[in-house]
């Protein structure tokens, strides 16, 4: 008799996550030993709940991983990497890098990789910055209304902010690529160490199969993901999904692993993260 394991799976209400988990949510990818209970929340909330060890498996910002390494191990599949593109700092008017240090900036969360990349770009820790934490989908509005002089954009707003007359101060993914020659690590999946090793192997395989299914069946997977696109036109949502669900998502590979190592190394030696985590994959 097969014993069914219920696995809590946290992921964000975004088109790229919806796309990659389509195989699982649609029931196209199944396993008699595992059933997933999906918990959908924004990445800042997922990071915070992962700090408490609440999920069996969850998407997290790579920035959060040094704080989670005691309870979680990385999965090699499900990563989002910005390869010469990524989070964007925007403002109503053009600002220099030194201006941003003294400017009030709206960010989507202190544990987001976007914020860590921002600190690396500015060469300043959080305590030296003037920031406010704002839900990611409200940042553009904050900047337009002048409630914040600048904003740090993640998700689809990276592709639409110019329609609102806003200026790009820096694309952090493009900056990182020029700086290191590597893609910018943004988010990935982690699995709790309390899950037995044999079950972890099965879960990792199921997530990879879900991503591969979506990539093989793009039309139906994108149609499902559009429910989470927050009104973004199909063409732009499709572009966004293609940016962040790609070969790195199936497996980080050597380049992805190197990028993650450099990201953590630079953050640690700049005093921006508390420890240098071993990059351990299940």
DOZAVEX-503912 format. One record per residue (C-alpha): residue in one letter; x, y, z. Coordinates in Angstrom, 2 decimals. Layout:
// residues N
residu=a xx=X yy=Y zz=Z
...
//
This chain:
// residues 282
residu=x xx=0.00 yy=0.00 zz=0.00
residu=x xx=1.39 yy=3.40 zz=-1.05
residu=x xx=1.51 yy=6.05 zz=1.68
residu=x xx=0.54 yy=9.47 zz=0.33
residu=x xx=2.60 yy=12.46 zz=1.54
residu=x xx=0.96 yy=15.91 zz=1.54
residu=x xx=3.52 yy=18.59 zz=0.67
residu=x xx=2.91 yy=22.30 zz=1.24
residu=x xx=4.22 yy=24.18 zz=-1.79
residu=x xx=4.55 yy=27.97 zz=-1.59
residu=x xx=4.81 yy=30.11 zz=-4.70
residu=x xx=3.94 yy=33.60 zz=-5.81
residu=x xx=0.80 yy=34.79 zz=-7.64
residu=x xx=2.85 yy=35.72 zz=-10.71
residu=x xx=2.69 yy=34.64 zz=-14.30
residu=x xx=6.13 yy=33.01 zz=-14.30
residu=x xx=5.47 yy=30.91 zz=-11.18
residu=x xx=1.99 yy=30.01 zz=-12.43
residu=x xx=3.55 yy=28.91 zz=-15.72
residu=x xx=6.24 yy=26.73 zz=-14.17
residu=x xx=3.85 yy=25.03 zz=-11.73
residu=x xx=1.11 yy=24.54 zz=-14.33
residu=x xx=1.94 yy=20.87 zz=-14.78
residu=x xx=1.30 yy=20.27 zz=-11.07
residu=x xx=-1.72 yy=22.54 zz=-10.60
residu=x xx=-3.43 yy=21.16 zz=-13.70
residu=x xx=-2.89 yy=17.54 zz=-12.67
residu=x xx=-0.87 yy=16.83 zz=-15.81
residu=x xx=2.10 yy=15.84 zz=-13.65
residu=x xx=1.29 yy=13.50 zz=-10.76
residu=x xx=2.82 yy=10.91 zz=-8.50
residu=x xx=0.97 yy=8.38 zz=-6.32
residu=x xx=3.26 yy=9.12 zz=-3.35
residu=x xx=2.99 yy=12.93 zz=-3.34
residu=x xx=0.14 yy=15.42 zz=-3.34
residu=x xx=0.83 yy=19.15 zz=-3.26
residu=x xx=-1.11 yy=21.74 zz=-1.30
residu=x xx=-0.42 yy=25.02 zz=-3.07
residu=x xx=-0.07 yy=28.20 zz=-0.99
residu=x xx=0.02 yy=31.33 zz=-3.14
residu=x xx=1.46 yy=34.53 zz=-1.67
residu=x xx=3.78 yy=37.37 zz=-2.67
residu=x xx=7.50 yy=36.68 zz=-2.44
residu=x xx=8.05 yy=38.88 zz=0.62
residu=x xx=5.43 yy=36.85 zz=2.54
residu=x xx=6.93 yy=33.57 zz=1.32
residu=x xx=10.36 yy=34.69 zz=2.52
residu=x xx=9.00 yy=35.60 zz=5.94
residu=x xx=7.07 yy=32.35 zz=6.33
residu=x xx=10.09 yy=30.34 zz=5.21
residu=x xx=12.08 yy=31.97 zz=8.02
residu=x xx=9.67 yy=30.18 zz=10.37
residu=x xx=10.04 yy=26.89 zz=8.48
residu=x xx=6.33 yy=26.79 zz=7.64
residu=x xx=6.55 yy=25.26 zz=4.16
residu=x xx=7.78 yy=21.89 zz=2.99
residu=x xx=8.77 yy=23.44 zz=-0.34
residu=x xx=8.65 yy=27.08 zz=-1.32
residu=x xx=9.85 yy=29.66 zz=-3.76
residu=x xx=12.11 yy=32.17 zz=-2.02
residu=x xx=14.39 yy=35.03 zz=-2.93
residu=x xx=18.00 yy=33.91 zz=-3.12
residu=x xx=18.76 yy=36.82 zz=-0.77
residu=x xx=16.73 yy=34.99 zz=1.89
residu=x xx=18.65 yy=31.73 zz=1.60
residu=x xx=21.51 yy=32.58 zz=4.01
residu=x xx=18.83 yy=33.06 zz=6.68
residu=x xx=17.14 yy=29.74 zz=5.81
residu=x xx=20.07 yy=27.41 zz=5.28
residu=x xx=19.65 yy=25.73 zz=8.67
residu=x xx=16.19 yy=24.44 zz=7.73
residu=x xx=16.19 yy=24.31 zz=3.94
residu=x xx=18.29 yy=23.06 zz=1.07
residu=x xx=18.19 yy=24.47 zz=-2.46
residu=x xx=16.56 yy=22.66 zz=-5.35
residu=x xx=18.42 yy=22.87 zz=-8.68
residu=x xx=15.15 yy=23.46 zz=-10.56
residu=x xx=12.70 yy=26.35 zz=-10.43
residu=x xx=15.20 yy=29.22 zz=-10.40
residu=x xx=14.61 yy=32.67 zz=-11.90
residu=x xx=17.75 yy=34.29 zz=-13.30
residu=x xx=18.01 yy=37.70 zz=-14.95
residu=x xx=20.40 yy=37.20 zz=-17.85
residu=x xx=21.35 yy=40.81 zz=-18.77
residu=x xx=18.01 yy=42.06 zz=-17.42
residu=x xx=16.39 yy=42.15 zz=-14.04
residu=x xx=14.91 yy=44.40 zz=-11.37
residu=x xx=14.78 yy=48.04 zz=-12.42
residu=x xx=15.23 yy=51.20 zz=-10.37
residu=x xx=12.85 yy=53.85 zz=-11.69
residu=x xx=12.04 yy=57.48 zz=-10.92
residu=x xx=10.03 yy=60.37 zz=-12.33
residu=x xx=13.23 yy=62.11 zz=-13.40
residu=x xx=16.73 yy=60.97 zz=-14.24
residu=x xx=18.87 yy=60.50 zz=-11.13
residu=x xx=22.53 yy=59.61 zz=-10.65
residu=x xx=23.61 yy=56.65 zz=-8.53
residu=x xx=24.79 yy=58.97 zz=-5.75
residu=x xx=21.34 yy=60.60 zz=-5.73
residu=x xx=19.64 yy=57.26 zz=-5.03
residu=x xx=21.64 yy=56.86 zz=-1.80
residu=x xx=19.81 yy=59.89 zz=-0.36
residu=x xx=16.47 yy=59.34 zz=-2.13
residu=x xx=13.42 yy=57.66 zz=-0.60
residu=x xx=12.99 yy=54.46 zz=-2.57
residu=x xx=10.08 yy=52.04 zz=-2.48
residu=x xx=11.23 yy=48.41 zz=-2.41
residu=x xx=9.24 yy=45.14 zz=-2.59
residu=x xx=10.86 yy=43.60 zz=0.50
residu=x xx=14.09 yy=43.64 zz=2.48
residu=x xx=14.85 yy=39.98 zz=1.74
residu=x xx=14.24 yy=40.20 zz=-1.99
residu=x xx=17.22 yy=39.59 zz=-4.23
residu=x xx=16.33 yy=42.85 zz=-5.97
residu=x xx=17.08 yy=44.72 zz=-2.74
residu=x xx=20.36 yy=42.85 zz=-2.26
residu=x xx=21.36 yy=43.70 zz=-5.84
residu=x xx=20.43 yy=47.33 zz=-5.17
residu=x xx=22.68 yy=47.42 zz=-2.09
residu=x xx=25.52 yy=45.89 zz=-4.12
residu=x xx=25.06 yy=48.49 zz=-6.86
residu=x xx=24.96 yy=51.35 zz=-4.38
residu=x xx=27.73 yy=49.86 zz=-2.25
residu=x xx=25.63 yy=50.65 zz=0.81
residu=x xx=23.97 yy=48.48 zz=3.48
residu=x xx=20.27 yy=48.83 zz=4.24
residu=x xx=20.94 yy=50.94 zz=7.34
residu=x xx=22.42 yy=53.67 zz=5.14
residu=x xx=19.48 yy=53.80 zz=2.73
residu=x xx=16.16 yy=55.64 zz=2.88
residu=x xx=13.65 yy=52.99 zz=1.83
residu=x xx=10.07 yy=51.98 zz=2.46
residu=x xx=8.64 yy=48.50 zz=1.94
residu=x xx=5.66 yy=48.51 zz=-0.41
residu=x xx=3.71 yy=45.64 zz=-2.03
residu=x xx=5.45 yy=45.07 zz=-5.35
residu=x xx=2.38 yy=45.89 zz=-7.44
residu=x xx=1.93 yy=49.29 zz=-5.74
residu=x xx=5.45 yy=50.66 zz=-6.28
residu=x xx=4.77 yy=52.33 zz=-9.64
residu=x xx=1.78 yy=54.15 zz=-8.16
residu=x xx=3.84 yy=55.34 zz=-5.20
residu=x xx=6.43 yy=56.86 zz=-7.53
residu=x xx=3.86 yy=58.44 zz=-9.85
residu=x xx=2.10 yy=60.12 zz=-6.91
residu=x xx=5.38 yy=61.37 zz=-5.48
residu=x xx=5.01 yy=59.32 zz=-2.28
residu=x xx=8.43 yy=57.90 zz=-3.07
residu=x xx=11.07 yy=59.51 zz=-5.26
residu=x xx=12.24 yy=56.18 zz=-6.70
residu=x xx=11.09 yy=52.58 zz=-6.88
residu=x xx=12.60 yy=49.13 zz=-7.23
residu=x xx=10.54 yy=47.11 zz=-9.68
residu=x xx=10.16 yy=43.36 zz=-9.96
residu=x xx=7.73 yy=41.27 zz=-12.01
residu=x xx=5.79 yy=42.61 zz=-15.01
residu=x xx=6.22 yy=46.28 zz=-14.07
residu=x xx=9.79 yy=45.96 zz=-15.40
residu=x xx=8.24 yy=45.93 zz=-18.88
residu=x xx=5.53 yy=48.59 zz=-18.46
residu=x xx=6.89 yy=51.43 zz=-16.31
residu=x xx=7.83 yy=53.53 zz=-19.36
residu=x xx=4.15 yy=53.68 zz=-20.34
residu=x xx=3.70 yy=55.79 zz=-17.18
residu=x xx=6.42 yy=58.25 zz=-18.18
residu=x xx=8.91 yy=56.92 zz=-15.63
residu=x xx=12.67 yy=56.80 zz=-16.19
residu=x xx=15.05 yy=53.86 zz=-15.80
residu=x xx=17.87 yy=54.72 zz=-13.42
residu=x xx=19.48 yy=51.29 zz=-13.67
residu=x xx=18.60 yy=47.81 zz=-14.81
residu=x xx=20.29 yy=45.78 zz=-12.09
residu=x xx=20.42 yy=42.63 zz=-14.20
residu=x xx=22.22 yy=44.46 zz=-17.02
residu=x xx=24.57 yy=46.08 zz=-14.49
residu=x xx=25.34 yy=42.69 zz=-12.90
residu=x xx=26.01 yy=41.09 zz=-16.28
residu=x xx=28.47 yy=43.86 zz=-17.18
residu=x xx=30.07 yy=43.62 zz=-13.74
residu=x xx=30.45 yy=39.81 zz=-13.57
residu=x xx=29.59 yy=38.36 zz=-16.97
residu=x xx=26.96 yy=36.24 zz=-15.21
residu=x xx=23.16 yy=36.18 zz=-14.89
residu=x xx=21.69 yy=37.77 zz=-11.75
residu=x xx=20.23 yy=35.17 zz=-9.34
residu=x xx=16.78 yy=36.27 zz=-8.20
residu=x xx=14.66 yy=33.43 zz=-6.86
residu=x xx=14.64 yy=29.70 zz=-6.45
residu=x xx=12.94 yy=26.80 zz=-4.72
residu=x xx=13.98 yy=25.32 zz=-1.39
residu=x xx=12.90 yy=22.13 zz=0.34
residu=x xx=12.80 yy=21.55 zz=4.09
residu=x xx=15.38 yy=19.22 zz=5.59
residu=x xx=12.62 yy=17.49 zz=7.58
residu=x xx=11.45 yy=15.84 zz=4.34
residu=x xx=13.11 yy=12.41 zz=3.99
residu=x xx=15.81 yy=12.30 zz=1.34
residu=x xx=13.97 yy=9.81 zz=-0.86
residu=x xx=10.87 yy=12.05 zz=-0.86
residu=x xx=12.98 yy=15.12 zz=-1.67
residu=x xx=14.27 yy=13.36 zz=-4.77
residu=x xx=10.73 yy=12.61 zz=-5.94
residu=x xx=9.52 yy=16.16 zz=-5.24
residu=x xx=12.44 yy=17.71 zz=-7.12
residu=x xx=11.75 yy=15.47 zz=-10.11
residu=x xx=8.05 yy=16.42 zz=-10.10
residu=x xx=8.82 yy=20.15 zz=-10.06
residu=x xx=11.28 yy=19.74 zz=-12.94
residu=x xx=8.70 yy=17.72 zz=-14.89
residu=x xx=6.12 yy=20.47 zz=-14.28
residu=x xx=8.47 yy=23.11 zz=-15.72
residu=x xx=9.31 yy=20.93 zz=-18.71
residu=x xx=5.64 yy=20.21 zz=-19.35
residu=x xx=4.83 yy=23.93 zz=-19.42
residu=x xx=7.71 yy=24.63 zz=-21.80
residu=x xx=6.55 yy=21.86 zz=-24.13
residu=x xx=2.93 yy=23.04 zz=-23.96
residu=x xx=3.43 yy=26.80 zz=-23.91
residu=x xx=0.03 yy=27.80 zz=-25.30
residu=x xx=-2.04 yy=26.07 zz=-22.63
residu=x xx=0.41 yy=26.93 zz=-19.84
residu=x xx=0.45 yy=30.62 zz=-20.80
residu=x xx=-3.35 yy=30.64 zz=-20.99
residu=x xx=-3.41 yy=29.45 zz=-17.37
residu=x xx=-0.66 yy=31.87 zz=-16.31
residu=x xx=-2.61 yy=34.84 zz=-17.72
residu=x xx=-4.96 yy=34.50 zz=-14.73
residu=x xx=-2.02 yy=35.78 zz=-12.66
residu=x xx=-0.76 yy=38.47 zz=-15.05
residu=x xx=-2.66 yy=41.34 zz=-13.35
residu=x xx=-4.02 yy=42.73 zz=-16.60
residu=x xx=-0.72 yy=42.62 zz=-18.48
residu=x xx=-1.35 yy=42.16 zz=-22.21
residu=x xx=-0.73 yy=38.66 zz=-23.55
residu=x xx=2.31 yy=39.71 zz=-25.60
residu=x xx=4.06 yy=41.29 zz=-22.61
residu=x xx=3.10 yy=38.49 zz=-20.23
residu=x xx=4.50 yy=35.95 zz=-22.69
residu=x xx=7.72 yy=37.96 zz=-22.92
residu=x xx=7.98 yy=38.16 zz=-19.13
residu=x xx=7.46 yy=34.41 zz=-18.74
residu=x xx=10.15 yy=33.76 zz=-21.35
residu=x xx=12.57 yy=36.02 zz=-19.48
residu=x xx=12.30 yy=34.11 zz=-16.22
residu=x xx=11.31 yy=30.55 zz=-17.16
residu=x xx=14.09 yy=29.13 zz=-19.32
residu=x xx=16.91 yy=26.60 zz=-19.25
residu=x xx=18.18 yy=27.99 zz=-15.93
residu=x xx=14.75 yy=27.15 zz=-14.51
residu=x xx=14.99 yy=23.51 zz=-15.53
residu=x xx=18.43 yy=23.30 zz=-13.94
residu=x xx=20.78 yy=26.04 zz=-12.77
residu=x xx=23.71 yy=24.27 zz=-14.38
residu=x xx=27.33 yy=25.32 zz=-13.92
residu=x xx=26.76 yy=28.93 zz=-14.95
residu=x xx=23.80 yy=29.34 zz=-12.60
residu=x xx=25.72 yy=27.81 zz=-9.73
residu=x xx=28.70 yy=30.07 zz=-10.41
residu=x xx=26.40 yy=33.11 zz=-10.53
residu=x xx=24.87 yy=32.17 zz=-7.18
residu=x xx=28.32 yy=31.71 zz=-5.62
residu=x xx=29.51 yy=35.11 zz=-6.85
residu=x xx=26.27 yy=36.75 zz=-5.67
residu=x xx=26.67 yy=35.34 zz=-2.16
residu=x xx=30.43 yy=35.99 zz=-2.08
residu=x xx=30.05 yy=39.65 zz=-2.98
residu=x xx=27.16 yy=40.17 zz=-0.59
residu=x xx=28.99 yy=38.50 zz=2.29
residu=x xx=32.29 yy=40.33 zz=1.86
residu=x xx=30.38 yy=43.60 zz=1.54
residu=x xx=28.76 yy=42.85 zz=4.92
residu=x xx=25.25 yy=42.56 zz=3.45
residu=x xx=24.41 yy=39.00 zz=4.53
residu=x xx=25.21 yy=37.37 zz=7.90
residu=x xx=26.98 yy=34.26 zz=6.62
residu=x xx=28.37 yy=32.73 zz=3.47
residu=x xx=26.09 yy=29.76 zz=2.81
residu=x xx=27.31 yy=26.58 zz=1.24
residu=x xx=25.50 yy=26.16 zz=-2.04
residu=x xx=24.01 yy=22.77 zz=-1.29
residu=x xx=21.51 yy=21.25 zz=-3.68
residu=x xx=19.18 yy=18.33 zz=-3.25
//
